[in-house]
Each structure stands twice: as structure tokens, then as C-alpha cells.
Amino acid sequence: MTTFHPIFLTTEPSPGVWLMTARHEVDPFGRIEIRRLPSAGVVRYKVTFRGDVIGWSNTLEHACVRLYAANMKHDQDVHDGPPNGRR
């Protein structure tokens, strides 16, 4: 059985950089970059949504979920409210 996971929306154009694009869009809405911290000996994933850093994750899977959730919230906020957009 296969299930959907946001990681399926990503592409890796260069090593260590993933772009997430919605199925109905041409341009990516977010970016995930791997960052190695040699002093601490850990790997972190920088999550960027529409040009703004929204956080850091310990795994690529969590970074994808976080970026997808930010896009879903953005889309919901755009469509909330009356038809003319005023609140």
C-alpha cells in the first residue's frame, strides 16, 4: 500500500538542496538545505518557505512535513474570509 508523503513533491536539483513544488504550480514554494555543523557533529535541515526561513529540522522527512504544512496554512489563509478578501 502506498500513501502520500510531502517528500514526493521534492526534487533535488543539486546535492543537499531540495525544492518543493505543488502539483498545480511551476515555481517551487519552498527549499530545504542540508547544513552540517562540524563543531557539534550533527546534520540539520534549513527549511525556507517563500524566501523566509521558517525553521530547522533534524531529518529530511520532518523538514518536508514542516514545509508542506506551511504551504497548506498559507493556501488556507488565502482562501479564508469573504469573497472580496476583506475581513
N, C-alpha and C positions, 0 to 999 in steps of 0.2 A: 504494500500500500504506500503510495506516495502522498505527501502532504506539502502544502506551500510553506516556504520559509523565505523571509526577505533576502537571504543571501543569493537566491536565484535571480534577483533583479540587478546584481552587481556584475561589473566587468572589471578586469584588471589590465588596463592599458600599459602599465609599466610595473615592474616588480615593487611590491609593497604599497601600491596605490590602487584603491578600488573606487569605482564610480557607481552610484546607484541612480538608475533612470526608471521612471514609471513607464508602464506599458504604453500609455497614450501620449507620452512626451518624447521629444527628440533630444533635448539637452538634459544632462544629469541634474538632479536637485541636491545631491549630496556627495560627499567624498570621505573616504576613510583612508588614513595613512598610518603605516606602522612606524613606531618610534621605539628604538632600543635605548634603554638607559643603562650604559655600561657601569656606572658607579653603583647602581642598585642591582644590576644583573637581571633586570626584568624587561618585558616587552609590553608596550601599551599601544592602543589604537586611538588615534585622534579622530574624532567624529565632527565633521563640518556640514552644516545644513544651510544652503543658500548663502555661503560665504562667511557664516558665523560659526565659531567653534561652540558646540553645544555640550561637549564633554569628552571624557576619556573612558576607555573600556579595557578590560583585561583580556578579552577574547574577541576574535573577529565575529563570531556568532552574536555576541551581545552588542557589539558595535552596529551590526546590521539591523538588529531589532530596534535599537535606540534611534537610528536614523529613519527607519521606516515609520516608527511611532511619531516622530517629529513631523514627518510629511503628512501622515494621516491627520494629525491635530491641525496642521496648517490648512489642509483641504477642508476640514470640518469648520474651522473658524471662518473661512472664506464664504461658505455656504450658509452659515447661521445668520439669523436676522431676517428682516423684511426684504421683499424683492428689490427695493431700491437701494439697499445696502446701509440705510441709516438705522441707527439704534435708538 
